[in-house]
């Protein structure tokens, strides 16, 4: 099977490339950023999900499309760009699929579509997105739904991940591991709030499992969360254990922690910089509960092969990667440009990408 992956140069895209090619599928990558690892003979198209011409070229001859392309960072992206990449990119893709006769699409949305909606957060629960990211991803879902209703064999698999982590990722879990390892991490409050997580290898396994079933619905929406959920206290304690450290017994009250973070809040407000410490981050980690349900994927027969906690569990694997190589690397964050980025025919490919390191894509997975 020939599968095109817009956003395939990113963190999650690399895992899909590795797994799908290992299963004998041909993977075509479309991205604003060249893959910084050896993609072998896989075709690479250097282009923007918002550019109809390059999108159509990339999916020509493909059996399916897995759209991981997204504007998703908390800082440095305008509201217009969020919707242009996430919603309009979906529209461009659907039009290109119709022209090329592609009838199967997978799309990574996000649990951010729920925002402040009350629990339980099941697939059909009311949506109240608050961020431009969540709003634009929900808008993208609403592009795919009428496309499926046109019939003629069209099918869409919508995956809503929660916070996804794993080796080669430099986001939230990486920051936690780095702070614990450096001795700069402080436990705040009782840590009893639940933080739903998904480990990258498990979510890739689940997506392929759901997508490759012969008998599945035309419109399928699934959350992915690794169960059982962990509390914020349990997450940090596992990081300590994996680093060979004893979790500290001392904790500071939430109110005091937020007060101490005020200087960082002021710098963020004045400069717009994305600092690792802020009162918002403290509240998000130690006070806010982000719990999502994923019974539907379990009912479909999928079972994660890697547990979150324990020896050689998901958190332990990421800590081992961090100690071996992650701590010596610096993340490079590529933000999608305001305007559609177009390349010359020679630049756009398809070409094989050079081997290299592991930066995160500008349009990498959600």
C-alpha positions in Angstrom: 0.0 0.0 0.0 1.2 3.5 -0.8 0.5 6.0 2.0 1.1 9.8 1.9 1.8 11.4 5.3 1.6 15.2 5.3 3.6 16.3 8.4 5.6 13.1 8.1 8.9 14.7 9.0 7.8 15.3 12.6 8.1 13.4 15.9 5.1 11.1 15.4 5.6 11.0 11.6 9.0 9.3 12.0 7.5 6.5 14.1 4.8 6.0 11.4 7.4 5.9 8.7 9.4 3.3 10.6 6.5 1.1 11.4 4.7 1.3 8.1 7.8 0.7 6.0 8.7 -2.2 8.2 5.3 -3.7 7.4 6.0 -3.4 3.7 4.1 -0.3 2.9 5.5 2.6 0.8 5.4 5.9 2.6 5.4 9.3 0.9 6.3 12.3 3.1 5.0 15.8 2.5 6.4 18.5 4.8 7.8 22.0 5.1 10.8 20.5 6.8 13.1 17.8 5.3 13.3 14.7 7.5 16.4 14.7 9.5 16.8 10.9 9.5 17.5 8.4 6.7 14.1 7.7 5.0 15.7 5.3 2.5 13.9 5.2 -0.8 10.7 6.8 0.5 9.7 9.8 -1.7 9.8 13.2 -0.1 7.8 16.2 -1.3 9.0 19.6 0.1 5.8 21.6 0.4 3.0 23.1 2.4 -0.3 21.4 3.2 -2.0 24.7 2.1 -0.6 24.5 -1.4 -3.1 22.6 -3.6 -0.5 21.8 -6.4 2.1 20.1 -4.2 -0.6 18.3 -2.1 -2.0 16.8 -5.3 1.4 15.9 -6.6 2.3 14.2 -3.3 -0.8 12.0 -3.0 -0.9 11.0 -6.7 -0.8 7.2 -6.9 -1.4 6.8 -3.2 -4.0 4.5 -1.7 -4.4 6.5 1.6 -3.5 9.7 3.3 -2.5 10.1 7.0 -2.7 13.8 7.8 -0.3 14.7 10.7 0.3 18.3 9.4 -0.6 20.9 12.1 0.0 24.3 13.6 0.1 23.4 17.3 2.6 25.4 19.4 1.5 27.6 22.3 3.6 30.5 21.2 4.4 32.3 18.0 1.4 31.3 15.9 -1.5 33.7 15.0 -5.1 32.7 15.1 -5.3 33.0 11.3 -2.4 30.6 10.8 -3.9 28.0 13.1 -7.1 27.9 11.0 -5.2 28.3 7.7 -3.0 25.3 8.4 -5.4 23.1 10.3 -8.8 23.8 8.8 -7.9 25.0 5.3 -5.2 22.4 5.0 -7.9 19.8 5.5 -10.0 21.4 2.9 -7.1 21.5 0.4 -6.4 17.8 1.1 -10.0 16.7 0.6 -10.2 18.5 -2.7 -6.9 16.9 -3.8 -8.1 13.4 -2.7 -11.2 13.9 -4.8 -9.1 14.8 -7.9 -6.8 11.8 -7.4 -9.5 9.3 -6.4 -8.2 8.7 -2.9 -11.0 7.5 -0.6 -9.2 6.7 2.7 -7.9 9.4 5.1 -6.6 9.4 8.7 -6.4 12.6 10.6 -4.8 13.4 14.0 -7.1 15.8 15.8 -6.7 16.5 19.5 -8.5 16.2 22.9 -8.1 20.0 23.1 -11.5 20.1 21.2 -13.1 19.6 24.7 -11.5 22.6 26.4 -13.4 23.3 29.7 -16.2 20.9 28.9 -17.2 18.8 32.0 -16.1 15.2 32.4 -16.5 12.5 31.2 -14.7 13.3 28.0 -15.9 10.5 25.7 -15.8 10.8 21.9 -19.4 12.1 21.7 -19.2 14.5 24.7 -19.9 18.2 24.1 -17.0 20.2 22.8 -15.9 23.6 24.3 -12.5 24.3 22.8 -10.8 27.4 24.3 -7.4 27.5 22.4 -7.0 28.4 18.8 -5.4 25.0 18.4 -8.4 23.2 19.7 -10.9 25.3 17.8 -9.0 24.9 14.5 -8.7 21.2 14.9 -12.4 20.8 15.6 -13.0 23.0 12.5 -10.8 20.5 10.5 -12.9 17.6 11.8 -15.9 19.3 10.4 -14.2 19.5 7.0 -13.7 15.7 6.8 -17.2 14.8 8.0 -19.1 16.2 5.0 -16.4 14.8 2.7 -17.2 11.3 4.0 -20.9 11.9 3.6 -20.3 12.2 -0.1 -20.0 8.5 -0.2 -18.5 6.5 -3.0 -16.3 4.6 -0.5 -14.9 7.6 1.4 -13.8 6.8 4.9 -12.1 8.8 7.6 -10.4 7.8 10.8 -10.1 10.6 13.3 -7.7 10.1 16.2 -7.8 12.5 19.2 -4.6 12.0 21.1 -3.9 13.4 24.6 -0.4 14.6 25.5 1.9 12.3 23.4 5.5 11.7 24.5 8.4 9.4 23.8 12.0 9.3 22.7 13.0 12.1 20.3 10.3 14.4 21.7 11.2 17.7 23.4 7.9 18.9 24.8 6.3 18.5 28.3 7.7 15.1 29.4 11.2 16.1 28.2 11.0 19.3 30.3 9.9 17.4 33.4 12.7 14.8 33.0 15.3 17.6 32.5 14.1 19.5 35.6 14.1 16.4 37.8 17.5 15.3 36.6 19.0 18.8 37.2 17.5 19.0 40.7 15.4 22.1 39.8 12.0 20.3 40.0 9.8 21.0 43.0 6.7 19.1 44.0 3.7 21.3 44.4 0.4 20.5 46.2 -0.8 16.9 46.7 -0.4 15.9 43.0 -3.6 14.0 43.0 -4.9 15.4 39.7 -5.0 13.0 36.8 -3.0 13.7 33.6 -4.0 11.4 30.7 -1.0 10.5 28.6 -0.3 8.6 25.4 3.0 7.0 24.5 4.1 7.4 20.9 4.7 3.8 20.0 1.3 2.8 21.5 -0.6 5.5 19.6 1.1 4.6 16.3 0.2 0.9 16.9 -3.4 1.8 17.7 -3.8 4.0 14.6 -2.4 1.4 12.3 -4.6 -1.3 14.0 -7.8 0.8 13.6 -7.0 2.0 10.1 -6.1 -1.4 8.6 -9.3 -3.3 9.8 -11.3 -4.4 6.8 -14.6 -3.9 8.6 -14.8 -0.4 10.0 -17.1 2.5 9.9 -16.9 5.2 7.3 -16.7 7.9 10.0 -14.6 6.7 12.9 -13.6 9.0 15.8 -11.4 7.5 18.5 -9.6 9.0 21.5 -6.2 7.5 22.4 -5.1 7.5 26.0 -2.9 4.9 27.7 -4.8 3.4 30.6 -4.8 3.3 33.5 -4.3 7.1 34.0 -1.6 8.4 36.2 -1.8 11.2 38.7 0.7 14.0 38.4 2.4 12.8 41.5 2.8 9.3 40.1 4.3 10.7 36.8 7.0 12.6 38.6 7.7 9.8 41.0 8.2 7.4 38.0 10.7 9.9 36.5 12.6 10.0 39.8 12.8 6.2 40.0 13.9 5.9 36.3 16.6 8.4 37.0 17.7 6.4 40.0 16.7 9.2 42.4 14.4 9.2 45.5 11.3 11.4 45.2 11.5 14.3 47.6 9.1 14.3 50.5 9.0 18.1 50.7 6.2 19.9 48.8 5.2 23.5 48.6 1.6 24.8 48.5 0.2 25.6 45.1 -0.4 29.3 46.0 3.2 29.8 47.1 4.5 28.2 43.9 2.4 30.5 41.7 3.6 33.5 43.7 7.2 32.5 43.2 6.5 32.2 39.5 5.3 35.8 39.1 8.7 37.1 37.8 8.6 34.6 35.0 5.0 35.5 34.2 6.1 39.2 33.8 8.9 38.3 31.5 6.6 36.1 29.4 4.1 38.9 29.1 6.7 41.5 28.2 8.7 39.4 25.8 6.4 36.7 24.5 9.1 34.1 25.3 8.1 30.6 26.1 9.8 30.1 29.4 9.8 26.7 31.2 8.4 28.1 34.4 5.2 30.1 34.7 2.2 30.1 37.0 0.1 28.7 34.2 2.4 25.8 33.7 2.5 25.1 37.5 -1.3 25.1 37.6 -1.6 22.9 34.5 0.8 20.3 35.9 -0.1 20.2 39.6 -3.8 21.5 39.8 -5.6 21.0 36.5 -7.1 17.5 35.8 -6.9 16.5 32.1 -8.7 13.2 32.1 -10.0 11.6 28.9 -11.8 8.4 28.1 -10.6 5.8 25.6 -13.0 2.9 26.0 -13.9 2.9 22.4 -10.4 1.9 21.2 -10.3 -0.8 23.8 -13.7 -2.1 22.7 -12.3 -2.3 19.1 -9.8 -4.9 20.5 -6.6 -2.8 20.8 -4.3 -3.2 23.7 -1.2 -1.1 24.3 2.0 -3.2 24.4 4.0 -0.7 26.5 2.6 0.3 30.0 3.1 3.9 31.1 4.9 3.1 34.4 7.2 0.5 35.7 10.6 -0.9 34.5 10.9 -0.5 30.7 7.6 1.2 30.6 6.9 4.3 28.5 8.3 6.9 31.0 11.2 4.7 31.7 12.0 4.3 28.0 12.0 8.1 27.6 14.2 8.6 30.6 16.7 6.1 29.2 16.7 7.9 25.9 17.2 11.3 27.7 20.2 10.0 29.6 21.8 8.3 26.5 21.3 11.2 24.0 18.4 13.5 24.6 20.0 15.6 27.2 22.8 16.5 24.8 20.5 17.8 22.1 18.6 21.0 21.7 15.2 21.1 20.2 14.6 23.2 17.1 11.0 24.4 16.8 9.8 25.1 13.3 6.7 27.3 13.1 4.5 27.4 10.0 4.8 30.7 8.2 1.8 33.1 8.0 1.7 32.8 4.2 1.7 29.6 2.1 5.2 28.5 1.4 5.9 27.4 -2.1 9.0 25.8 -3.5 10.3 25.5 -7.1 9.8 22.2 -8.9 13.4 21.3 -8.2 13.0 22.1 -4.5 9.7 20.4 -4.1 10.8 16.9 -5.0 10.1 14.1 -4.8 13.6 13.3 -3.4 15.1 11.2 -0.8 16.0 13.2 2.3 19.5 13.1 3.9 20.3 11.2 7.0 20.7 13.3 10.2 19.5 14.1 13.7 15.9 14.6 14.9 14.4 18.1 15.0 10.6 18.5 15.3 8.7 19.4 12.1 7.0 22.7 11.5 3.9 20.8 10.6 4.4 17.8 12.8 1.8 15.7 14.5 -0.7 17.2 16.8 
